[in-house]
Amino acid sequence: MDLNCDLGEGYGVWRMGDDAAVMPYIDRANIACGFHAGDFAIMQATVRLAKQHGTMIGAHPSYPDRHGFGRRSMVVSADELRAQLLYQIGALEAICQAEQVPLLYVKPHGALYNDMQADSQIFTTVVRTLSELNRGRTQPLQLMTLAKLQRETELDIAARHGVELIFEAFADRCYESNGQLRARQFEGAVLHTQDAIVAQALAFAEQRSITAHDGSELLLSADTLCVHGDNPQALAAVQAIRERLS
């Protein structure tokens, strides 16, 4: 199982996380595209850093909500959401082309990521937009989405539009018994200790059950594992996970 991390989530002189320290330990960099964090200079620097370490690059678009770090849901039309995605993915794609590295996948951020899990129409809009972007591409963009207990709807929508899915689990987030992430406004939504994060990561990698918030056992199958770059334990956890998985 490979590791992914949300990076490039600063703005101007403000930085979040230590991207340079984390990058050597991960396989995929989900790079913020300016709507919740990131700007042209940070996007370029993060792409160059990923290129230096041979890390796969993905776009990390969000709702236009920099003040709320993209974690607030917004009601937008399908056409407006399509335009928001095209704007953000297109910007990162241009930087990748200039740096001669491929953009390989898209992982929506925050509230948009959560909303597309709960609303099949939003999921369809995201998938359809990627399908449109994939016209003529030699290496089609994949969509990273949540590894859930029930994923038939997502697989059906993706298949109809010819988009491949990458299923993701989270090393540093608490899960509800139904396989959904525990919402951040509730206590215990984020794992804060290195031991807890590493233990959950290893359980996913070894295809063992994890413990949900209510104490029940939960078994999920995933292709990639995320450690959030804004978690204070991110660097230590990623280093420890990489060492244990090697």
Salt bridges, closest charged atoms under 4 A:
ASP2 OD2 - ARG28 NE 2.97
ASP6 OD2 - HIS60 NE2 3.41
ASP6 OD1 - LYS107 NZ 3.09
ASP6 OD2 - HIS228 NE2 3.73
GLU9 OE2 - HIS36 NE2 2.79
GLU9 OE2 - HIS60 NE2 3.79
GLU9 OE2 - HIS109 ND1 3.76
ASP27 OD2 - ARG242 NH2 2.67
ASP65 OD1 - ARG72 NH2 2.47
GLU93 OE2 - ARG137 NH1 2.22
GLU99 OE2 - ARG48 NE 2.92
GLU132 OE1 - ARG82 NE 2.65
GLU154 OE2 - LYS148 NZ 2.51
ASP156 OD2 - ARG160 NE 3.15
GLU168 OE2 - LYS107 NZ 2.69
ASP172 OD1 - HIS228 ND1 3.15
GLU176 OE2 - ARG182 NH1 2.93
GLU206 OE1 - ARG208 NE 2.76
ASP230 OD2 - ARG71 NH2 2.75
